[in-house]
Amino acid sequence: MKLKKDEISKEIIEKLGNSLDPKISSFDLVGSAASGRQYYRIPTKTGSKVLMKTSEVDDDFKRFIQIQKFLQKFEIRVPKIELIDESSESILLEDLGDKNLLTVIEGLDVVGRQKAYSEVVESLARGHLSVVRKTQAEPLLHERHFDYQDLKWESQYFTKWCLE
């Protein structure tokens, strides 16, 4: 699936400015989420950016922004937000590349996979413990606690949309 250049908001095109190759008229879809969000890679003269677009009204759009900024504040590595265009519910993000857990574990033996998974779980636990009490100060985050029921729901959601 491709995103045509004329489907990108004027604000984002202006932010990209001269770094955008004028010969490129469409951009590749590099990911999507069951929430309706789609992610497109935008090549630039100095690398690339990722454009997150919502395909419909996304109730979590503002929460996504707040969570992203909150995690950055606590030095949890998430893509940097470069521009938010609320009118089109689009966000221009830093591109962290194509490497994900699946590509990391491919080709590893059982011991290597266990080590990789353990590192991810440890990182998630450290991040969770370092910020869990601080959500009180963030209204959009505070109303969304992540307790056992939420973890169970997320696990079922992952199973349905990623494994099945």
Secondary structure, DSSP 8 states (H G I E B T S, - for coil): -EEEGGGS-HHHHHHHGGGB-TT--EEEEEEE-TTSEEEEEEEETTEEEEEEEESS--TTHHHHHHHHHHHHHTT-----EEEEEGGGTEEEEE---S--HHHHHTT--HHHHHHHHHHHHHHHHHHHHHHGGGGGG-HHHHTS---HHHHHHHHHHHIIIII-
